[in-house]
Amino acid sequence: MFSRPRAGSLGRDYIIDLVTTCPHFGGPRWWFRCPLSGCRVRKLYAHPSTGHFASRQTLGLTYQVCREEPLDHAARRAREPGVPSLWATGLPTLSGVT
């Protein structure tokens, strides 16, 4: 078990289980045990309002792209800096076609 108080914390102490697995290539692999669901995870996240630590799946956290419609995602990506614009270079043409 591992517990470390954070600077500026709200006075909460957490005890979080660490577990290991043995990969085929040798050496231990360390994992956190989610305090709420008990599942083995690589990262724990703090809940935005309560501050409780849990896995991403337990807290229902998803990436923005998972919540977007495909056309909204394409439009957002097109507005990002560094993404080449199709319209800046013009439409592709077929040379030699009459």
Secondary structure, DSSP 4 states (H G I P E B T S, - for coil): -B--PPTT--S----B-EEEE--TTSS-EEEEEPTTT--EES--EE-TTT--EE-HHHHT---HHHHS-HHHHHHHHHHSTTPPPHHHH-----TT--
